[in-house]
Amino acid sequence: MKVNLKIIIGIVVVCVIAAIILATSLTAKGSEVVKFGYLPVVQGSPLYLAVEEGYFEEVGIEVELTSFDSPNQIIDAFLQGQIDIGPPSIAAGITGIAETKNPGKMKIYALAGGDKNNGAANLFVTPDSEIKEISELKGKKVGILGGTIQWRTIAREIFAQNGLDMDKDLIIFELAPGLQVQALASKQIDALLALEPVSTVVKNKGVGKILVSAPCEKLIAEPFYAGAGVISTKFLKESPETAKKVIEIMEKAIKAIKEDPELERKYLSKYTSVDDVLAQKVPNTIFKMYSEFDEKDFEAVQKFYDIFKKYNVVDSEINFKNFVYTEN
């Protein structure tokens, strides 16, 4: 019996294609996609570590990453259901404000911040400035992070404690992180309230000198938790098992960083504006998972949240304990 070689080859090709399609289909069905939103800052390092070290792949989770330019944008994305979860770089203050105005949308599963030794931010002046006290900034141009009611309110409280009305006594420039160093270097502004990693860049480039280190921790609360790990309640309800896995992965990454602080810096150059050299000079962050929150942490966050009521950003008190993540 003669065998038609072309037919055999055709059958083999069809079988191979079918096998590939089947394998692809099974992979797609078996793979869980989680949408992460993050700000390209130091406090997002647990996410960077988890992605780069393959923590998600190990449990069959595919991660979709979206970088945002401002804290407000990422909170809007949460409220609109565009993202499921964020690392501890989400603005804790804006999260509290949003949750108060849109209750039941988000939960905080982690905190990230600093203490008086390693502050979440530093207040700088130009290198040749003769200003010695915050009160001497009256009439001066001051740069703060733009597009965020959180840092505008934080700045308002810092200046108020030093006798300055931010609306009357200062000229405020709201600047994106990428514009802050150049603005101070060129003296477009006289002072800058700089977060990490911008603070490290300012110090190491010599374009500013510290007027007050860790002003948030000294004047508002210590520890000062500017960042929060936030998860959507919609995600928690619709995909409880996946949500639990993701939170466990973030806990694994935070634990790894605590055991080896250098891991916090390992992937910063890929996800933030600092290069490998400057990444090694960025101070370590205080990370806390929800299971580690103690009374001091609750008190610190509540002190922070109370300034939003003080300045009428919200109509009622933001109660931090009401939207902390708990295992069901």
N, C-alpha and C positions, 0 to 999 in steps of 0.2 A: 504493500500500500504506500502510495506516494504521500509525503507530508509537505504541505505548503508552508515553507519557511516564513513567508510574509504574514500568514495568518497566525502562526505561533508567536511571532514577534509582536503582532498587534494585540494578541490576547495578553501577553506578558506586560506590555505597556499599560493596557487598560487596568490590569490587576494592580500594578504598582501605583498608578494614579489613584485608584480607588482606596488603596491602603493609606496613601498620604492624606487623602481627603478625610478618611475615617479617623486617622490619628489626630489630624488638625481639629476635627470636630470634637473629639473626646477631650483634647487639651483645652479647647475653648470652653466646653461645658464644665470641665473640672476646675478651671481657673476662676478665682474670685477677684474681681476688680474693685479696688478701693481708691476713692478720689481724695488725695491729700492736697490741701492748700497750705502754703507756707510763705513766710517772709524771709528774704535772703539775709538772715542775721545769725549771730552766734548761737542764740538760744534754740535754734532749729537743729543743732548738732546731733541729738538722738535720732532724728529722722535720717539725716545724712549717713550716719553710721549704719543704721538698720538697712538702708537701701544698698549701700556699697558693700556691706559684709554679707549680703544675701539672706538676711533674717526672714524677709517676706517670702522669698522663693522656697525656703525650707518648709513652709507650711502651705504652699500652693496658692499664695496670694499675689496677684499682679497689682502693682501700685501705679496710679496715674498722678503725676506731680504737676501742680500749677503754682508758679511763683507770682506773688502779688507785690505791687509797689507800695501799698499803704495798708495800715491796719483796718481802716474803714472798708476798703474794697473786699478784704477777706471775710469780714463779718457779714457784709452784704451777700457774699457768695454762700455763706452758711444759711442765712435766712431764706435765700432763694432756692436752696436745695441743690446747689451746684457742686458742693464738696461735702465729704462725709466727716472728715477729721483733719486736725492740724496738730503739728508738734508744739512743744512749749514756747514757741515764739509768737503765738497769737496774743494780741494786746489784752491783758487781763482786765484793764479798766473798761475798754470798749465792749468787751464781752459782758461785763456786769451791767453796763448801761443798756445794751441791746436786750439782754435777758429780762431786765426790769420792764422794758417797753414792749417786749415780745416774749412773754413768759412761756417756759416749757420747750424752747427750741434747741437749747444747748446745755451741755454739762461740762464741767471742768474736771479733768482726770489727772492733771499734773500742774505744777508751778515751776517757774524759773525766775531767778533773781540774783540779787547781790546783797552784800553786807557793807559795813563801813570800811572794810579793808579792800574789797573789790566791788565797787559800786556799779549799778546798772547804767549810770551815766556820770559824766563829769562836766562841770561848768568851766569853760575856758575863756580867756581873753587873749588878745594879740600879744606876741612876745615882748613888744616894747611898751605895753600898757603900764601905766602907773596906778591903775585901779587895784585896791587892796581888799575892799569889802563889796559885797553884793549891793549894798545901799548906794555905792558910788556909781552904779550903772545908770542912775537916773538920767534920762535924756539920750541914752545910748541905743544903738541898733543891736538887737539880740536875735540870734538865729535859734529856732527850735524845729523839731521834726514837723513837717507839714502834713496836712490832711488828716489830722487826728485830734479829736476832742480830748483824748487821754493825755497827751503830752502838753496840750495847751492848758489844761486844768492843773496838771502837775506843776508846770512853770508858774502859773498864776499863784499857787500856794507857796512855792519857794520864794517868789518875789514879795508876796504879801507879808510873809514872816520877817522880811527885811525892810518893811516900810514902803514898798513900791507897789503902786497900782499899775498892773500890766497894760491897761488900756490908756492911762493918762501919762504915766511916767516913762514908758519905754516905747521904742519903735520895734515892733516884732516882725521878723521875717520868717515865714514858714517855708522851710526848705526840704527838698527830697534828700535822702542820705548822700546821693552821688554829687550834690552841689555844695554840701556843707564845708568840706575841707578847703575847696577853692575860694569860697566866700570869705572864710576867715583869713586865708593866706593873702588874698588880695585886699583885705581890709574893707570889704563891702559891708561887713558887720564888725562890731566891736567885741562881741562875746558870742559864745555858742554853747548851748546845752546839748552835748553830744553823747549818743548812745554807743554801745559797742556794736560793730568793730570800728566805727568812725572815731571814737575816742582814742583808740590805740593808734590809728593812722595819724591823727593830729599830733599826738605826743611824739611819735617816732619820726615824723617829718619836720618837727620843730616849728610848725606854723602857729602854735598856740601854747600857752602855759596855763596850768590849772589855777583857777581862782578859788574854787571850792571842789574838793573831791567828794564823791558820793553824796551829793546834796539831797537826793531822794531818801537815802537811808538815814541821814542826819536830821532831816527836817520833816519827814512824813512818816516813815515806818521802817523798822529793821527786824528781819530781812525785808527788803523791798522787792515784791514780786511783780515785775512789770509784764512778765510773760506767763502764758497759760497754755496747757495742752487742752484743746477743746474738741468735743465730739458732738455730732448732731444727734438729737433724740430720735429723729426720723430713721437714721441709720441704725441706732440701737434697737428700735422696734422692728424694723423690717429685716435686719440681718444680725440678730443677736449673737450668734455663734462667731460670725466673722468679726464683728465689732470687738468681742471678747478677745479673739486671737490678736487683733491689731493692738489693743491696749496692752496685752501681755508682751508683745514685741517691743513696744515703746518702753515698757518697764524693764525688759531685758537690756535694751540699749542704755537706758539711764543707769542701771546697775553696773554695766560694763564701764561707763564713763567714770562713775564714782570709784571703781576699783583701779582704773588706770586713767587719770585725768588727761593724759596726752591724747586719748582717743577723741576728746572733744574738739581738738584742733586738727585732727587727721584729714578731714575732707572739707575744711572751711574754704580753701582756695578754689574749690570746684563750685561751691554753692553760694559764696559771698564775695564781696569786693576785695577782700584781703588776699595778698599773695602768700606763698608758703613761708616766707621769712617773717612777715608780720603776724601770720597766724600763730606762730610760736610764742608771740608776746601778748596775745589776748588773754586776759584773766579768766580763770575758771568760773563757771556759773554754778549757783546753788540750784540743784534740781530736786524736786520732791514729787513722788507719786501720791495719789489720793490716799493710799493705805498708810502713808507716812505722815500725813498732816497731823500736827499736834496743836494744842491750844495757842501756842505762840504764833503759829502760822495763821490760824484763823483770826487772831487779834490783829496781826500785821496787815492781812488783806482787808479786814474790815476798816482799819484806820485809813487805808488807801481809798477804799470805796466811799468813806464818809465825806471826802472832799468834794465828790460830785454832787451830793445833796447840799453841801455848804455853799457851792457856787451855782445852785439851781440848774445844774445840767440835767438832773432828774427831779421829779416831783416828790418821790418818796425814797426812803432808805433802801439801799441795795444790800440785801442780806446774802452774804457769800455762802453761808451754809445751805441755803435753799437750792443751789444748783451745783453742788459738788457731786461728782459721779459716785455711785455706790453699786456694788454687785447685787444683782437681783437674785 
